[in-house]
Amino acid sequence: MLDERLIGATFVNSSQLNSGVVEQYGVYYHYVIEGPAEVGDLLEVVRVTPLALIARRFDYRLTY
């Protein structure tokens, strides 16, 4: 399983596709975007699966 410590990590979406590859801490990971996202959006890793990181557009609102 991929490293669960990546949950909460953020990165910038550089592709118009809903999946791609991102480098985190010197390691390349496949990711899949959950929900709508545009090029240049800040994405947050919300889940980790054996095949990919699941990311969605970062929300600046606080959750309680």
mmCIF file as gemmi writes it, N, C-alpha and C atoms, coordinates in Angstrom:
data_model
loop_
_atom_site.group_PDB
_atom_site.id
_atom_site.type_symbol
_atom_site.label_atom_id
_atom_site.label_alt_id
_atom_site.label_comp_id
_atom_site.label_asym_id
_atom_site.label_entity_id
_atom_site.label_seq_id
_atom_site.pdbx_PDB_ins_code
_atom_site.Cartn_x
_atom_site.Cartn_y
_atom_site.Cartn_z
_atom_site.occupancy
_atom_site.B_iso_or_equiv
_atom_site.pdbx_formal_charge
_atom_site.auth_seq_id
_atom_site.auth_asym_id
_atom_site.pdbx_PDB_model_num
ATOM 1 N N . MET Axp A 1 ? 0.844 -1.178 0 1 0 ? 1 A 1
ATOM 2 C CA . MET Axp A 1 ? 0 0 0 1 0 ? 1 A 1
ATOM 3 C C . MET Axp A 1 ? 0.888 1.24 0 1 0 ? 1 A 1
ATOM 4 N N . LEU Axp A 2 ? 0.414 2.266 -0.692 1 0 ? 2 A 1
ATOM 5 C CA . LEU Axp A 2 ? 1.16 3.515 -0.708 1 0 ? 2 A 1
ATOM 6 C C . LEU Axp A 2 ? 1.183 4.133 0.686 1 0 ? 2 A 1
ATOM 7 N N . ASP Axp A 3 ? 2.093 5.017 0.897 1 0 ? 3 A 1
ATOM 8 C CA . ASP Axp A 3 ? 2.298 5.622 2.211 1 0 ? 3 A 1
ATOM 9 C C . ASP Axp A 3 ? 1.122 6.508 2.613 1 0 ? 3 A 1
ATOM 10 N N . GLU Axp A 4 ? 0.432 6.159 3.693 1 0 ? 4 A 1
ATOM 11 C CA . GLU Axp A 4 ? -0.73 6.922 4.154 1 0 ? 4 A 1
ATOM 12 C C . GLU Axp A 4 ? -0.343 8.273 4.746 1 0 ? 4 A 1
ATOM 13 N N . ARG Axp A 5 ? 0.929 8.491 4.979 1 0 ? 5 A 1
ATOM 14 C CA . ARG Axp A 5 ? 1.358 9.796 5.479 1 0 ? 5 A 1
ATOM 15 C C . ARG Axp A 5 ? 1.201 10.887 4.425 1 0 ? 5 A 1
ATOM 16 N N . LEU Axp A 6 ? 0.946 10.502 3.18 1 0 ? 6 A 1
ATOM 17 C CA . LEU Axp A 6 ? 0.731 11.485 2.12 1 0 ? 6 A 1
ATOM 18 C C . LEU Axp A 6 ? -0.658 12.115 2.176 1 0 ? 6 A 1
ATOM 19 N N . ILE Axp A 7 ? -1.577 11.553 2.972 1 0 ? 7 A 1
ATOM 20 C CA . ILE Axp A 7 ? -2.916 12.131 3.097 1 0 ? 7 A 1
ATOM 21 C C . ILE Axp A 7 ? -2.78 13.539 3.672 1 0 ? 7 A 1
ATOM 22 N N . GLY Axp A 8 ? -3.38 14.498 2.999 1 0 ? 8 A 1
ATOM 23 C CA . GLY Axp A 8 ? -3.273 15.896 3.393 1 0 ? 8 A 1
ATOM 24 C C . GLY Axp A 8 ? -2.215 16.661 2.616 1 0 ? 8 A 1
ATOM 25 N N . ALA Axp A 9 ? -1.343 15.957 1.898 1 0 ? 9 A 1
ATOM 26 C CA . ALA Axp A 9 ? -0.328 16.625 1.089 1 0 ? 9 A 1
ATOM 27 C C . ALA Axp A 9 ? -1.007 17.359 -0.066 1 0 ? 9 A 1
ATOM 28 N N . THR Axp A 10 ? -0.435 18.468 -0.492 1 0 ? 10 A 1
ATOM 29 C CA . THR Axp A 10 ? -1.008 19.248 -1.582 1 0 ? 10 A 1
ATOM 30 C C . THR Axp A 10 ? -0.017 19.357 -2.731 1 0 ? 10 A 1
ATOM 31 N N . PHE Axp A 11 ? -0.562 19.547 -3.931 1 0 ? 11 A 1
ATOM 32 C CA . PHE Axp A 11 ? 0.247 19.785 -5.117 1 0 ? 11 A 1
ATOM 33 C C . PHE Axp A 11 ? -0.612 20.503 -6.143 1 0 ? 11 A 1
ATOM 34 N N . VAL Axp A 12 ? 0.009 21.094 -7.155 1 0 ? 12 A 1
ATOM 35 C CA . VAL Axp A 12 ? -0.7 21.864 -8.174 1 0 ? 12 A 1
ATOM 36 C C . VAL Axp A 12 ? -1.031 20.961 -9.354 1 0 ? 12 A 1
ATOM 37 N N . ASN Axp A 13 ? -2.277 21.048 -9.819 1 0 ? 13 A 1
ATOM 38 C CA . ASN Axp A 13 ? -2.717 20.274 -10.978 1 0 ? 13 A 1
ATOM 39 C C . ASN Axp A 13 ? -2.099 20.878 -12.237 1 0 ? 13 A 1
ATOM 40 N N . SER Axp A 14 ? -1.316 20.106 -12.956 1 0 ? 14 A 1
ATOM 41 C CA . SER Axp A 14 ? -0.651 20.608 -14.157 1 0 ? 14 A 1
ATOM 42 C C . SER Axp A 14 ? -1.179 19.95 -15.424 1 0 ? 14 A 1
ATOM 43 N N . SER Axp A 15 ? -2.298 19.25 -15.339 1 0 ? 15 A 1
ATOM 44 C CA . SER Axp A 15 ? -2.831 18.521 -16.488 1 0 ? 15 A 1
ATOM 45 C C . SER Axp A 15 ? -4.328 18.738 -16.614 1 0 ? 15 A 1
ATOM 46 N N . GLN Axp A 16 ? -4.833 18.653 -17.844 1 0 ? 16 A 1
ATOM 47 C CA . GLN Axp A 16 ? -6.274 18.742 -18.067 1 0 ? 16 A 1
ATOM 48 C C . GLN Axp A 16 ? -6.946 17.388 -17.887 1 0 ? 16 A 1
ATOM 49 N N . LEU Axp A 17 ? -6.17 16.339 -17.743 1 0 ? 17 A 1
ATOM 50 C CA . LEU Axp A 17 ? -6.716 15 -17.53 1 0 ? 17 A 1
ATOM 51 C C . LEU Axp A 17 ? -7.106 14.83 -16.066 1 0 ? 17 A 1
ATOM 52 N N . ASN Axp A 18 ? -7.897 13.8 -15.772 1 0 ? 18 A 1
ATOM 53 C CA . ASN Axp A 18 ? -8.289 13.567 -14.375 1 0 ? 18 A 1
ATOM 54 C C . ASN Axp A 18 ? -7.34 12.606 -13.667 1 0 ? 18 A 1
ATOM 55 N N . SER Axp A 19 ? -6.195 12.322 -14.273 1 0 ? 19 A 1
ATOM 56 C CA . SER Axp A 19 ? -5.183 11.477 -13.636 1 0 ? 19 A 1
ATOM 57 C C . SER Axp A 19 ? -3.813 11.908 -14.135 1 0 ? 19 A 1
ATOM 58 N N . GLY Axp A 20 ? -2.784 11.452 -13.427 1 0 ? 20 A 1
ATOM 59 C CA . GLY Axp A 20 ? -1.441 11.809 -13.833 1 0 ? 20 A 1
ATOM 60 C C . GLY Axp A 20 ? -0.413 11.287 -12.854 1 0 ? 20 A 1
ATOM 61 N N . VAL Axp A 21 ? 0.762 11.897 -12.893 1 0 ? 21 A 1
ATOM 62 C CA . VAL Axp A 21 ? 1.871 11.502 -12.027 1 0 ? 21 A 1
ATOM 63 C C . VAL Axp A 21 ? 2.375 12.75 -11.316 1 0 ? 21 A 1
ATOM 64 N N . VAL Axp A 22 ? 2.63 12.614 -10.03 1 0 ? 22 A 1
ATOM 65 C CA . VAL Axp A 22 ? 3.156 13.718 -9.237 1 0 ? 22 A 1
ATOM 66 C C . VAL Axp A 22 ? 4.359 13.215 -8.45 1 0 ? 22 A 1
ATOM 67 N N . GLU Axp A 23 ? 5.335 14.102 -8.252 1 0 ? 23 A 1
ATOM 68 C CA . GLU Axp A 23 ? 6.524 13.754 -7.473 1 0 ? 23 A 1
ATOM 69 C C . GLU Axp A 23 ? 6.36 14.326 -6.072 1 0 ? 23 A 1
ATOM 70 N N . GLN Axp A 24 ? 6.443 13.465 -5.073 1 0 ? 24 A 1
ATOM 71 C CA . GLN Axp A 24 ? 6.369 13.872 -3.673 1 0 ? 24 A 1
ATOM 72 C C . GLN Axp A 24 ? 7.558 13.257 -2.94 1 0 ? 24 A 1
ATOM 73 N N . TYR Axp A 25 ? 8.399 14.098 -2.368 1 0 ? 25 A 1
ATOM 74 C CA . TYR Axp A 25 ? 9.551 13.636 -1.572 1 0 ? 25 A 1
ATOM 75 C C . TYR Axp A 25 ? 10.481 12.72 -2.368 1 0 ? 25 A 1
ATOM 76 N N . GLY Axp A 26 ? 10.651 13.026 -3.654 1 0 ? 26 A 1
ATOM 77 C CA . GLY Axp A 26 ? 11.562 12.265 -4.498 1 0 ? 26 A 1
ATOM 78 C C . GLY Axp A 26 ? 10.995 10.985 -5.068 1 0 ? 26 A 1
ATOM 79 N N . VAL Axp A 27 ? 9.722 10.704 -4.827 1 0 ? 27 A 1
ATOM 80 C CA . VAL Axp A 27 ? 9.069 9.489 -5.328 1 0 ? 27 A 1
ATOM 81 C C . VAL Axp A 27 ? 7.923 9.909 -6.245 1 0 ? 27 A 1
ATOM 82 N N . TYR Axp A 28 ? 7.78 9.222 -7.378 1 0 ? 28 A 1
ATOM 83 C CA . TYR Axp A 28 ? 6.701 9.52 -8.318 1 0 ? 28 A 1
ATOM 84 C C . TYR Axp A 28 ? 5.495 8.641 -8.017 1 0 ? 28 A 1
ATOM 85 N N . TYR Axp A 29 ? 4.322 9.272 -7.901 1 0 ? 29 A 1
ATOM 86 C CA . TYR Axp A 29 ? 3.074 8.572 -7.591 1 0 ? 29 A 1
ATOM 87 C C . TYR Axp A 29 ? 2.044 8.853 -8.679 1 0 ? 29 A 1
ATOM 88 N N . HIS Axp A 30 ? 1.242 7.853 -9.013 1 0 ? 30 A 1
ATOM 89 C CA . HIS Axp A 30 ? 0.079 8.06 -9.869 1 0 ? 30 A 1
ATOM 90 C C . HIS Axp A 30 ? -1.014 8.667 -9.004 1 0 ? 30 A 1
ATOM 91 N N . TYR Axp A 31 ? -1.782 9.587 -9.585 1 0 ? 31 A 1
ATOM 92 C CA . TYR Axp A 31 ? -2.91 10.162 -8.85 1 0 ? 31 A 1
ATOM 93 C C . TYR Axp A 31 ? -4.144 10.203 -9.737 1 0 ? 31 A 1
ATOM 94 N N . VAL Axp A 32 ? -5.312 10.208 -9.095 1 0 ? 32 A 1
ATOM 95 C CA . VAL Axp A 32 ? -6.605 10.331 -9.761 1 0 ? 32 A 1
ATOM 96 C C . VAL Axp A 32 ? -7.349 11.462 -9.065 1 0 ? 32 A 1
ATOM 97 N N . ILE Axp A 33 ? -7.942 12.365 -9.86 1 0 ? 33 A 1
ATOM 98 C CA . ILE Axp A 33 ? -8.678 13.489 -9.29 1 0 ? 33 A 1
ATOM 99 C C . ILE Axp A 33 ? -10.133 13.095 -9.103 1 0 ? 33 A 1
ATOM 100 N N . GLU Axp A 34 ? -10.633 13.327 -7.912 1 0 ? 34 A 1
ATOM 101 C CA . GLU Axp A 34 ? -12.023 13.042 -7.567 1 0 ? 34 A 1
ATOM 102 C C . GLU Axp A 34 ? -12.786 14.367 -7.605 1 0 ? 34 A 1
ATOM 103 N N . GLY Axp A 35 ? -13.742 14.495 -8.51 1 0 ? 35 A 1
ATOM 104 C CA . GLY Axp A 35 ? -14.508 15.733 -8.637 1 0 ? 35 A 1
ATOM 105 C C . GLY Axp A 35 ? -13.884 16.668 -9.657 1 0 ? 35 A 1
ATOM 106 N N . PRO Axp A 36 ? -14.487 17.865 -9.801 1 0 ? 36 A 1
ATOM 107 C CA . PRO Axp A 36 ? -13.998 18.817 -10.808 1 0 ? 36 A 1
ATOM 108 C C . PRO Axp A 36 ? -12.719 19.514 -10.358 1 0 ? 36 A 1
ATOM 109 N N . ALA Axp A 37 ? -11.828 19.744 -11.319 1 0 ? 37 A 1
ATOM 110 C CA . ALA Axp A 37 ? -10.595 20.486 -11.05 1 0 ? 37 A 1
ATOM 111 C C . ALA Axp A 37 ? -10.079 21.057 -12.362 1 0 ? 37 A 1
ATOM 112 N N . GLU Axp A 38 ? -9.532 22.243 -12.29 1 0 ? 38 A 1
ATOM 113 C CA . GLU Axp A 38 ? -8.973 22.926 -13.449 1 0 ? 38 A 1
ATOM 114 C C . GLU Axp A 38 ? -7.446 22.893 -13.369 1 0 ? 38 A 1
ATOM 115 N N . VAL Axp A 39 ? -6.804 23.178 -14.492 1 0 ? 39 A 1
ATOM 116 C CA . VAL Axp A 39 ? -5.35 23.295 -14.508 1 0 ? 39 A 1
ATOM 117 C C . VAL Axp A 39 ? -4.956 24.457 -13.601 1 0 ? 39 A 1
ATOM 118 N N . GLY Axp A 40 ? -3.987 24.245 -12.748 1 0 ? 40 A 1
ATOM 119 C CA . GLY Axp A 40 ? -3.526 25.271 -11.823 1 0 ? 40 A 1
ATOM 120 C C . GLY Axp A 40 ? -4.177 25.219 -10.455 1 0 ? 40 A 1
ATOM 121 N N . ASP Axp A 41 ? -5.219 24.384 -10.292 1 0 ? 41 A 1
ATOM 122 C CA . ASP Axp A 41 ? -5.861 24.242 -8.983 1 0 ? 41 A 1
ATOM 123 C C . ASP Axp A 41 ? -4.93 23.535 -8.008 1 0 ? 41 A 1
ATOM 124 N N . LEU Axp A 42 ? -5.047 23.885 -6.753 1 0 ? 42 A 1
ATOM 125 C CA . LEU Axp A 42 ? -4.321 23.193 -5.7 1 0 ? 42 A 1
ATOM 126 C C . LEU Axp A 42 ? -5.11 21.945 -5.328 1 0 ? 42 A 1
ATOM 127 N N . LEU Axp A 43 ? -4.482 20.787 -5.39 1 0 ? 43 A 1
ATOM 128 C CA . LEU Axp A 43 ? -5.125 19.516 -5.074 1 0 ? 43 A 1
ATOM 129 C C . LEU Axp A 43 ? -4.605 18.992 -3.744 1 0 ? 43 A 1
ATOM 130 N N . GLU Axp A 44 ? -5.474 18.299 -3.023 1 0 ? 44 A 1
ATOM 131 C CA . GLU Axp A 44 ? -5.119 17.701 -1.735 1 0 ? 44 A 1
ATOM 132 C C . GLU Axp A 44 ? -5.346 16.196 -1.805 1 0 ? 44 A 1
ATOM 133 N N . VAL Axp A 45 ? -4.406 15.419 -1.314 1 0 ? 45 A 1
ATOM 134 C CA . VAL Axp A 45 ? -4.554 13.967 -1.259 1 0 ? 45 A 1
ATOM 135 C C . VAL Axp A 45 ? -5.534 13.642 -0.137 1 0 ? 45 A 1
ATOM 136 N N . VAL Axp A 46 ? -6.635 12.928 -0.496 1 0 ? 46 A 1
ATOM 137 C CA . VAL Axp A 46 ? -7.66 12.608 0.498 1 0 ? 46 A 1
ATOM 138 C C . VAL Axp A 46 ? -7.709 11.122 0.827 1 0 ? 46 A 1
ATOM 139 N N . ARG Axp A 47 ? -7.218 10.267 -0.078 1 0 ? 47 A 1
ATOM 140 C CA . ARG Axp A 47 ? -7.19 8.82 0.16 1 0 ? 47 A 1
ATOM 141 C C . ARG Axp A 47 ? -5.983 8.228 -0.545 1 0 ? 47 A 1
ATOM 142 N N . VAL Axp A 48 ? -5.585 7.063 -0.076 1 0 ? 48 A 1
ATOM 143 C CA . VAL Axp A 48 ? -4.469 6.338 -0.679 1 0 ? 48 A 1
ATOM 144 C C . VAL Axp A 48 ? -4.937 4.927 -0.983 1 0 ? 48 A 1
ATOM 145 N N . THR Axp A 49 ? -4.713 4.468 -2.214 1 0 ? 49 A 1
ATOM 146 C CA . THR Axp A 49 ? -5.033 3.095 -2.595 1 0 ? 49 A 1
ATOM 147 C C . THR Axp A 49 ? -3.74 2.421 -3.041 1 0 ? 49 A 1
ATOM 148 N N . PRO Axp A 50 ? -3.754 1.11 -3.222 1 0 ? 50 A 1
ATOM 149 C CA . PRO Axp A 50 ? -2.541 0.437 -3.693 1 0 ? 50 A 1
ATOM 150 C C . PRO Axp A 50 ? -2.099 0.887 -5.085 1 0 ? 50 A 1
ATOM 151 N N . LEU Axp A 51 ? -3.018 1.461 -5.868 1 0 ? 51 A 1
ATOM 152 C CA . LEU Axp A 51 ? -2.682 1.85 -7.235 1 0 ? 51 A 1
ATOM 153 C C . LEU Axp A 51 ? -2.408 3.336 -7.414 1 0 ? 51 A 1
ATOM 154 N N . ALA Axp A 52 ? -3.008 4.192 -6.59 1 0 ? 52 A 1
ATOM 155 C CA . ALA Axp A 52 ? -2.878 5.63 -6.829 1 0 ? 52 A 1
ATOM 156 C C . ALA Axp A 52 ? -3.256 6.439 -5.596 1 0 ? 52 A 1
ATOM 157 N N . LEU Axp A 53 ? -2.854 7.71 -5.646 1 0 ? 53 A 1
ATOM 158 C CA . LEU Axp A 53 ? -3.328 8.682 -4.67 1 0 ? 53 A 1
ATOM 159 C C . LEU Axp A 53 ? -4.649 9.24 -5.192 1 0 ? 53 A 1
ATOM 160 N N . ILE Axp A 54 ? -5.63 9.42 -4.327 1 0 ? 54 A 1
ATOM 161 C CA . ILE Axp A 54 ? -6.903 10.016 -4.707 1 0 ? 54 A 1
ATOM 162 C C . ILE Axp A 54 ? -6.88 11.454 -4.197 1 0 ? 54 A 1
ATOM 163 N N . ALA Axp A 55 ? -7.031 12.407 -5.118 1 0 ? 55 A 1
ATOM 164 C CA . ALA Axp A 55 ? -6.933 13.82 -4.767 1 0 ? 55 A 1
ATOM 165 C C . ALA Axp A 55 ? -8.196 14.557 -5.19 1 0 ? 55 A 1
ATOM 166 N N . ARG Axp A 56 ? -8.447 15.676 -4.531 1 0 ? 56 A 1
ATOM 167 C CA . ARG Axp A 56 ? -9.537 16.563 -4.947 1 0 ? 56 A 1
ATOM 168 C C . ARG Axp A 56 ? -9.098 17.999 -4.727 1 0 ? 56 A 1
ATOM 169 N N . ARG Axp A 57 ? -9.842 18.913 -5.33 1 0 ? 57 A 1
ATOM 170 C CA . ARG Axp A 57 ? -9.491 20.327 -5.225 1 0 ? 57 A 1
ATOM 171 C C . ARG Axp A 57 ? -9.474 20.746 -3.756 1 0 ? 57 A 1
ATOM 172 N N . PHE Axp A 58 ? -8.415 21.434 -3.374 1 0 ? 58 A 1
ATOM 173 C CA . PHE Axp A 58 ? -8.239 21.86 -1.986 1 0 ? 58 A 1
ATOM 174 C C . PHE Axp A 58 ? -9.289 22.89 -1.631 1 0 ? 58 A 1
ATOM 175 N N . ASP Axp A 59 ? -9.893 22.747 -0.458 1 0 ? 59 A 1
ATOM 176 C CA . ASP Axp A 59 ? -10.917 23.667 0.024 1 0 ? 59 A 1
ATOM 177 C C . ASP Axp A 59 ? -10.329 24.473 1.173 1 0 ? 59 A 1
ATOM 178 N N . TYR Axp A 60 ? -10.348 25.781 1.044 1 0 ? 60 A 1
ATOM 179 C CA . TYR Axp A 60 ? -9.745 26.646 2.051 1 0 ? 60 A 1
ATOM 180 C C . TYR Axp A 60 ? -10.622 26.839 3.277 1 0 ? 60 A 1
ATOM 181 N N . ARG Axp A 61 ? -11.874 26.367 3.239 1 0 ? 61 A 1
ATOM 182 C CA . ARG Axp A 61 ? -12.764 26.524 4.391 1 0 ? 61 A 1
ATOM 183 C C . ARG Axp A 61 ? -12.364 25.557 5.503 1 0 ? 61 A 1
ATOM 184 N N . LEU Axp A 62 ? -12.505 25.994 6.723 1 0 ? 62 A 1
ATOM 185 C CA . LEU Axp A 62 ? -12.207 25.142 7.869 1 0 ? 62 A 1
ATOM 186 C C . LEU Axp A 62 ? -13.344 24.167 8.1 1 0 ? 62 A 1
ATOM 187 N N . THR Axp A 63 ? -13.017 22.958 8.535 1 0 ? 63 A 1
ATOM 188 C CA . THR Axp A 63 ? -14.039 21.984 8.901 1 0 ? 63 A 1
ATOM 189 C C . THR Axp A 63 ? -13.92 21.722 10.388 1 0 ? 63 A 1
ATOM 190 N N . TYR Axp A 64 ? -15.043 21.655 11.059 1 0 ? 64 A 1
ATOM 191 C CA . TYR Axp A 64 ? -15.059 21.441 12.51 1 0 ? 64 A 1
ATOM 192 C C . TYR Axp A 64 ? -15.655 20.104 12.829 1 0 ? 64 A 1
